[in-house]
Amino acid sequence: MEEKKKGLQRPQNGGQHRQPRRGFNWFTMVYLVLILGMAYMWSTSGTASPLKKEWMDVKENMLTSGDVEKLVYVRNEHKGEIYLKQSALDKYKNLYGGREPKAGPHFYFLVSDKFDAEEQLDTLVESLPKEVQFPVVVEEHKSYWGPIIEWILFPLMLLLMFFVFMRPMRNMGGGAGGGIFNVGKSQAKLYEKSNNVKVTFKDVAGMEEAKLEVKEIVDFLKNPKKYTALGGKIPKGALLVGPPGTGKTLLAKAVAGEADVPFFSMSGSDFVEMFVGVGASRVRDLFRQAKEKAPCIVFIDEIDAVGRARSKNAGFTSNDERENTLNQLLTEMDGFGSNSGVIILAATNRADILDKALMRAGRFDRQIHVDLPELKERLEIFKVHLRGIKLAPGFQIDFLAKQTPGFSGADIANVCNEAALIAARKNKEAVEKQDFLDAIDRIVGGLERKSKIITPEEKKTIAHHEAGHATVSWLLPNANPLLKVTIIPRGQSLGAAWYLPEERQLTTTEQMMDEMAATIGGRVAEELVNGRISTGALSDLEKLTKQAYAMVTYFGMSDKVGNLSYYDSTGARDMAFSKPYSEKTAELIDDEVKRLIEQAHATATKVLSENREGFEKLAALLLEREVVFSEDLEVIFGPRKGGVDPNKMLREEPEEVKAEAEKEEA
């Protein structure tokens, strides 16, 4: 009762309080030496050091002046020290810069080792008048500290350098106490309830299938008996796979915010270090902490940094440290119990290069594909990112979703932010539709460069080039429909055409051939109008060549080559010097690629020749306005036949928008 009144607690270790041990702090000694040195310098800062004089000057002038109190000759240093009388100090004060000289010695002189001090100094003093004579003392200085400093100073400096340079490394590897010896500690960040992670599944738009997968993992950690009672086993690991910017890390953050369990997060590159064995040690420490905190989730971002397939580049020096780290990771992931409550989440956009042992059942049982968002998902993502943006009245979000095919979640976030910045730059009170269109153009095409100097002849060539693209893509039914075309320079391009590709999963040979014809339409337009070609079609020819080779070598769309594919999804042939086909087949592939490109060239030539009047009219309109939209092409060439009509597509509302409107009306 007495202890409770005083607010004390009984010790839990057998009645004895253990005081934390404190090691000797070497920096205390260093600070003490610095303080003593500064104190000494401060105490002597107001006085001056002795001045050097030549022996002849001392002999003829100073010693005969009557100002000398005594002279001390140090035999082993061949040095004479002169002490002045107190009454004579003011006489020499100007030599010390106006400062007060020391108590002594005030001057000194140096002589050779052949100097006979007793004979010369005694003779000199006896020759002086009795009133100016002074005592002469001959002595030797014995230094006891010299040998001690020689033996102790160098080891002390080495020890001091060790502690000075090793102190910044205490944070390497994390862990309590730090220090160089804790470099093998895990650097994973631990998120718990106290960390207050604010990202939840509400902040993750789209990705419904992926969210269902990870929601099941979170639900298992919250209610494990629901699954274990039926004999079910939750997967030990889930791998998030998808292109960059699709929201893999965001999904993991949402798991951390939703789950009521500890969440360890670290990058794959945090395992790999320049020190041998550090990566494997960090893996062991990470999983040891995870077992102690179970049930919990471990998230490894960009796992391809450590999980790359082993011995893929045989014949070259490989990173043994990375392979050792991967081996330790494989061992730790396979060592858990069936329902230990530790689940591994990982993210990568290079799943094809991961080691097969890492992907087998029992380690990463599930692969959750996080693909680029479709129209409905883009609409939901826009709604999330537009929450904090002040929009103009009557703004339609579904229009933005249609304007951004192929955009990832990160791209959409960038569009929203860029539109807000553009509106603020123009001093607007709300963000309008045109601001978003300008933002999309800025992200896709680059910064607008109206100040770029272009001659009238070059501008005419650019206009015909872009009009050629637009005409062929509008008139061929299987090509991507044009959204708008401009001859305003953006980034490195002198002109650009924006298309509205149909969101399809499969592409036919006819569709690819029409797209190739639209790609080479700019070069064909230059040939028809100018009778010569220019370098402006460089990017078009690069795209055209890659697409033709893909058709022949990957997709088997050549009758002569046949239904063969030389595509290697594993990436094992990246470092190979030889091709997987013979020289004869290589010649055949080159001939087929050339034939496909010539066929596309002929198609574009035919379309532009048959519609020369409309093509010239479009080029003139481009020179006049600099920007032409799909509505203008519909006026010139009529409605688009076959394929997707961009004007109709942009005017229609998505089915999900109609459903929401019907619900609101009901």
SEFIMAR-634534 format. One record per residue (C-alpha): residue in three letters; x, y, z. Coordinates in steps of 0.001 Angstrom, whole numbers, plus 500000, padded with zeros to 6 digits. Each point is the difference from the previous one (the first is absolute). Layout:
# residues N
AlaXYZ...
END
This chain:
# residues 666
Met500000500000500000Glu502875502350500765Glu501437499530496534Lys496673500732498345Lys499645503244501940Lys503401501133498778Gly499194499085496420Leu502650497292499794Gln499816496706498134Arg501479496699500989Pro502783498800497757Gln499157497012497842Asn503513498485499978Gly500291498402503392Gly499929503163502085Gln503063501611498483His500037503092497833Arg502354499691497070Gln501672503247499131Pro500889500411496349Arg503693499658499379Arg501717503021498656Gly503186499520498055Phe502926502365500138Asn499389502982497771Trp503208500756498156Phe498599503244498708Thr499979501339503560Met503786499766500017Val500213501714496623Tyr497725502823501127Leu502058500405503198Val503246500323498046Leu498405502552497696Ile498716502025502954Leu503434499988501690Gly501674501003496761Met497564502856499485Ala500489501140503600Tyr503767500039499513Met499704501957496782Trp497645502470501663Ser502386500490502939Thr502894500773497675Ser498109501928497363Gly500745503370501593Thr503799499567500077Ala502585499792497247Ser502535497248499247Pro503762500675500245Leu501615501626496976Lys503046498688498195Lys503192502095499849Glu503350499421498361Trp502949499365502330Met502044502945498675Asp497077502390500543Val499518498655503515Lys503731500263500750Glu500528503545498713Asn496710501715500866Met497700498181502441Leu502453498632502582Thr501740503371500323Ser496756501989500379Gly499451499171503677Asp496509498607499308Val500928496331500487Glu499061498406503310Lys501619496615499314Leu501109497722497160Val499312496269499932Tyr501942497841497567Val498505496554499204Arg502961497829499098Asn498178497062498333Glu497898502366497856His502804502517499175Lys497582502708500912Gly500334503122502117Glu496980501501501773Ile499995503652501082Tyr497858501276502888Leu499395503776500126Lys499624502159503064Gln496451500984500918Ser500864503664499581Ala501153499416496418Leu496886498197498693Asp498304503180498773Lys503078500753497902Tyr499515496806497901Lys496195499892500035Asn499711501289496436Leu501939496943498770Tyr497149497788501270Gly497290501874498159Gly498943501959503073Arg499254496874502054Glu501416499313503438Pro503119497712499766Lys500137496838502022Ala501726499782503334Gly502944498494498150Pro501927499175498026His499445503040497829Phe502625499362497329Tyr502065497048498860Phe502922499339497692Leu501407496863498407Val503682499115499604Ser501966497113498534Asp501142496929501897Lys503583501401500016Phe498923502968502125Asp501874500020503352Ala497413501526502327Glu502094500129503229Glu502964501718498410Gln498221502493497727Leu497147500951502346Asp502234500359503093Thr502477502092498026Leu497205502172498677Val498406500591503414Glu503363500841501652Ser500684502591497300Leu496762501839500773Pro499674502801502547Lys499029498763503415Glu496575501729499954Val498876498108496854Gln501413496582500818Phe497549497063500309Pro500208496373501080Val500568497234497405Val498483496575500563Val501005496948497937Glu497615497026500140Glu498523497077498066His496305499380499356Lys498883496445500658Ser496606499054498459Tyr498166497136501703Trp496908500390497823Gly501726499592496651Pro500494496208500113Ile496576499551501586Ile498292501973497228Glu501933498090497345Trp498714496662501368Ile496455501043500902Leu498979502739497545Phe499875497833496857Pro497855497183501514Leu497787502648501589Met499482501708496646Leu499107496662498367Leu497488499283502757Leu498511503471499699Met499659499668496213Phe498290496633500427Phe497308501412502273Val499566503199497973Phe499499498185496696Met497999497097501377Arg497517502134501911Pro498024501022496858Met499637496306499154Arg498008499247503128Asn496773500423498086Met501018497469497364Gly497747496990500190Gly497645501582502514Gly499259498221503221Ala500330501197503539Gly503383501394500850Gly501162500202496377Gly503675499550499339Ile502003498410497225Phe499416496582501498Asn496239500391499524Val500286500468496237Gly498312496632499540Lys496837501125501768Ser496828500322497972Gln499122503470498706Ala496307499266499679Lys497608502695501200Leu497383498763502415Tyr496471501401499716Glu497564499340502815Lys496824501636501269Ser502055502695501671Asn501560500971496646Asn496565501103498758Val500273498935496352Lys497192501970498315Val499850498182496623Thr497085497555499768Phe498262498018497269Lys497724502999499367Asp503036501871498697Val500758497208497504Ala497710500429496993Gly499526497249497441Met501956496742500370Glu496920498234501327Glu501395496496499454Ala503323500891501620Lys498224501603502949Leu497928496858500513Glu503169497935500248Val501708502228502560Lys496736500572501916Glu499849496264500525Ile503510500106501472Val499023502824502352Asp496813498172500955Phe501991496862500803Leu502247501927502366Lys496982501537501716Asn497890496807500127Pro502331497006499604Lys497511497507501503Lys497584500636497129Tyr502468498293497643Thr501864497581502244Ala496756498510501350Leu499252498640496515Gly503544498757499507Gly500978502814497673Lys503485501445499853Ile500658503552499015Pro502743500444497363Lys503393500738501500Gly500877502553497382Ala498351502211497396Leu501890501687497178Leu498623503239498519Val500978500139496329Gly499310502827497586Pro501421502902497973Pro501531502998501808Gly497537502474501481Thr497006497639500201Gly499746500196503799Lys501790496929501360Thr501692501871502847Leu496799501982500642Leu498108496732500379Ala502574498822502528Lys499620503273501921Ala496247499425500073Val500607496555501480Ala502147501630502687Gly497228502490500724Glu497214497394500105Ala501692497152501852Asp500038500119503790Val503334498174500054Pro503623501171499776Phe501158500788496469Phe503692499785499042Ser500991501896496861Met503340500161498224Ser501475500101496505Gly501776497123498314Ser503114502138499579Asp500241500383503791Phe501128496392500247Val502934500301497617Glu503063501703501491Met503667500282499117Phe500946497884503029Val499975496248499453Gly497293498209501973Val498102503143500968Gly497017499244497746Ala499458496512501420Ser500392501354503529Arg497364502670499374Val497613497390498617Arg500433497878503140Asp499480502992502263Leu496890501112498074Phe498313496629500303Arg501048499663503644Gln498215503273500768Ala497004498893497936Lys499678496750501968Glu500133501939503253Lys497245502361498789Ala497798497295498406Pro497358500291498733Cys501459502620497657Ile500676500913496374Val503423500431498387Phe500074502134496832Ile503063499957497707Asp499819502641497278Glu501909499488496736Ile500924496435500930Asp501716499513496624Ala503025501804501495Val500689496901502100Gly497840497309498377Arg501542499986496524Ala500483496530498534Arg503326498435500977Ser502773499111497554Lys498158501540497062Asn503118501749498788Ala502318497006500010Gly503512500836498865Phe499982503429501645Thr500836501022503530Ser496747499845501910Asn499035501692503231Asp500519497204502500Glu498772502184502829Arg496609500412498310Glu499725496268499401Asn500825499248503632Thr497320502466501048Leu497481498296497713Asn500918496576501384Gln499392501250503538Leu496680501534498931Leu498899496687498475Thr500934498162503185Glu498178502415502285Met496820500044497918Asp499812496228499987Gly500619499674503731Phe496696501335501325Gly497298497816501473Ser496730499487498186Asn498114502668501936Ser502780501985501630Gly498286503275499083Val502953501507498131Ile499068500927496419Ile502413501307497381Leu498916502644497498Ala502354501012497207Ala499782502292496986Thr501870500036496707Asn499588501021496377Arg502550497405498853Ala498357496707500938Asp501559498321496961Ile503520500240501441Leu499198498671503485Asp501470496696501080Lys497751496989499464Ala500609498743503533Leu498557503249501306Met496812499589497992Arg499177496431500965Ala497073498989502182Gly500797500390503676Arg501803503279499523Phe498147502409497730Asp496855497966499478Arg498069502790498318Gln500861502436497275Ile497700503005500112His500121501832496664Val499527503748500259Asp499525501101496391Leu499455503397498423Pro496502501279500862Glu497170499737497509Leu497376502667499328Lys497880499295503077Glu503039499720502246Arg501489503221498641Leu496738501729500834Glu500237498819503619Ile503667501029500214Phe499161503487498736Lys497303500300502676Val502560499189502689His502599502501498787Leu497459502758499321Arg498761500086503603Gly502217502903500981Ile499818501889496686Lys497516502827499471Leu498240499236496716Ala497947502304497809Pro496185499609500235Gly498599497277497752Phe503345498276499531Gln499685496429498600Ile502559497598501411Asp499118497213497544Phe501423502149497179Leu503448499775501609Ala499807496229500298Lys499377499729496251Gln502823502405499176Thr502641497968501871Pro500204496470498551Gly503103498129501149Phe500600502344502963Ser501041498445503304Gly498814501156503402Ala503177502035500463Asp499465501657496618Ile496430500935500954Ala501203501504503276Asn502560501987498019Val497304501230497587Cys497842501282502874Asn502898501768501660Glu501270501474496727Ala496501501301499136Ala499754501752503373Leu503418501598499455Ile499027501176496500Ala496761501537501308Ala501875501758502803Arg502558501281497495Lys497136501599498049Asn498500501505503204Lys496761498033499702Glu497652499432502905Ala499204496400498974Val501556497302497822Glu498275499721496628Lys499837497397497232Gln502619501744497873Asp502477499916502902Phe499754496215500097Leu500438499760496238Asp503096502182500219Ala501299497823502836Ile499524496828497940Asp501832501592497072Arg502784501105502333Ile500479496494501396Val499672498101496713Gly501800502347497611Gly502211502069502255Leu500298503725500627Glu498557502251497302Arg502744501958498201Lys498345502817498031Ser503244501980500009Lys501811497381497892Ile501092501570496709Ile498593498114496990Thr500248501259496428Pro496795500257497900Glu501198497199497719Glu500665497695502971Lys496639500865501510Lys498274499088496738Thr501819496653499920Ile499027499290503627Ala496366500859499247His499873497595497042His501795497330502062Glu497467500159502853Ala497095500300497555Gly501207496778498388His499828498182503338Ala496552501399500712Thr498543499227496565Val501165496376499852Ser498948499232503592Trp496542501526499394Leu499282498204496725Leu501352496525500893Pro497328498211502086Asn502385497898502114Ala502423502787500953Asn499802501870503285Pro497645502977499582Leu501549503435500165Leu499037502279502870Lys501954503104499023Val503113501025498103Thr502285502988500539Ile503084501561498435Ile500992501835503190Pro503432498683501101Arg499932498046503261Gly503106498582501634Gln502213498568497268Ser497202499608497433Leu499042502644497431Gly496412498764499783Ala497807497343501558Ala496812498038499466Trp497850498714502852Tyr498010496826499472Leu497183498391501925Pro500854496283499806Glu497285497445500522Glu500445498183503308Arg500360496469498701Gln501886496973501226Leu500725498416496600Thr501330501579496817Thr499571498486496549Thr502369500114497041Glu497705502422498170Gln499960502377502932Met503784499977500286Met500435500566496257Asp497632502985500046Glu501843501460502996Met503308499574498142Ala498529501769496966Ala498888502895502212Thr503484500122501553Ile501746500317496640Gly497341502399498697Gly502115503022500947Arg502978498843497922Val497703499212497032Ala498419503482500242Glu503440501620499708Glu500767497898496925Leu496732500972498277Val500172503741500735Asn503714500805499977Gly501335497195497834Arg502711499391502582Ile500283498689503586Ser501394501475503226Thr501249498846503390Gly496692500818501686Ala498776496399499753Leu502721498534502234Ser497742499031502906Asp497341498725497569Leu502485497719498241Glu501335498709503321Lys496503499101501174Leu499148498522496608Thr503091497757499925Lys499477498697503524Gln496363499209499300Ala500841498178496764Tyr502685497886501675Ala497575499201502833Met497403498816497493Val502490497663498313Thr502132498725502923Tyr497569500151502923Phe496410499681498786Gly500494497631497048Met498182502316497552Ser502170499111496997Asp499052497237497570Lys503590499302498992Val501453499853503522Gly496965498146501281Asn498464499572503413Leu503241500448501876Ser500802502314502906Tyr503496500896501098Tyr498781502004502961Asp501605499012503322Ser497780500965502927Thr502583498770502544Gly502749502325498792Ala502525497152500012Arg501279500938496525Asp500666503650500835Met503706499353500537Ala500347497441497165Phe502251500843497070Ser498264497677497553Lys496489500311498557Pro497494497148500382Tyr499775499615496227Ser502364499424497111Glu501478502576497628Lys497686498813497260Thr496971500576502240Ala501384503414500940Glu500098500969496333Leu496439498764499590Ile498876502064503018Asp501648503116498578Asp498304499442496647Glu496585499551501649Val500440503135502139Lys500909501991496910Arg496967498581498166Leu497616500989502825Ile501387503549500118Glu499738500342496213Gln496405498756500179Ala499181502615502651His501726502633497851Ala497900499027496996Thr496778500134502033Ala500799503493501311Thr500928501187496486Lys496709498721498604Val497902501658502749Leu501728503386499671Ser499933499964496202Glu496277499205499861Asn499209502697502589Arg502552502602498916Glu497515502878500110Gly498890499331503585Phe503605499374501047Glu501110503374498592Lys497038501714501641Leu500938498485503377Ala503619501139499628Ala498851503545499213Leu497731499948503040Leu502941498887502135Leu502127502879498735Glu497190502388500853Arg498956498711503449Glu503051497928501068Val497598497602501798Val497303497918498299Phe497504497741501773Ser498061496913498923Glu496890502149499351Asp501900501813497247Leu500998496702498381Glu496351498934500042Val499088503189498128Ile502694499405497378Phe499802496218499503Gly496567499200501442Pro499186497593502837Arg502545497282500670Lys499133496680498385Gly500566496932502147Gly501983499848503197Val499470502497502793Asp498605503481499401Pro501812502240502522Asn497351502733499878Lys497227497523500743Met502045498323502708Leu500732503290501772Arg496356501061499853Glu498640496769501476Glu499905499484503715Pro501476496808501465Glu497499497409501149Glu501072500369503623Val499359503771499832Lys496537499367498593Ala499296497494502781Glu501039502497502679Ala497810502690498414Glu497018497625499962Lys500569499190503678Glu500069503710500882Glu496766500598498073Ala498354497038501740
END
